[in-house]
Amino acid sequence: MTQPRFNMDWMLRDLASSVPETRHVVLLSSDGLCMAQVGADKDTADRLAAACAGLQSLSGAIAAEFPEGDGRMRLVVIEVDGGFFYLMAAGTSSYLAVLAEDSVDAGLMGQCMRDLVARLGEHLSSPPRVDGRMT
């Protein structure tokens, strides 16, 4: 398994602590590699990252149906029994995923995710890989 160049978990802690009812925050590359995590064990974070890679691919196909747009996914929100799932485009080739309880303030979560991406987007990017390793 490829590891990121440095630990980025600290970047996600503010989001997890500033929005009550946040369960897990995961930063992933577009191909499903978990780059950072807060509130999730390694197996959970890896499962979320893999599932998110599929979701972002599907949402890209839907985005392509809007000819005026650029064909990229910006935000996906899924409500299920027990909570919410958020997936937001973060930096270059990276996505921010959040699982939250059903009592989460959805507006606050969306705003805090947008703020994090705006402040730290360049640091949330997935660096290119050479021979399966990040450069």
Sequence and secondary structure as in RCSB ss.txt:
>XXXX:A:sequence
MTQPRFNMDWMLRDLASSVPETRHVVLLSSDGLCMAQVGADKDTADRLAAACAGLQSLSGAIAAEFPEGDGRMRL
VVIEVDGGFFYLMAAGTSSYLAVLAEDSVDAGLMGQCMRDLVARLGEHLSSPPRVDGRMT
>XXXX:A:secstr
    SS  HHHHHHHHHHSTTEEEEEEEETTS EEEEESS HHHHHHHHHHHHHHHHHHHHHHTT TTS S   E
EEEEETTEEEEEEE STTEEEEEEEETTS HHHHHHHHHHHHHHHGGGG    EETTEE 
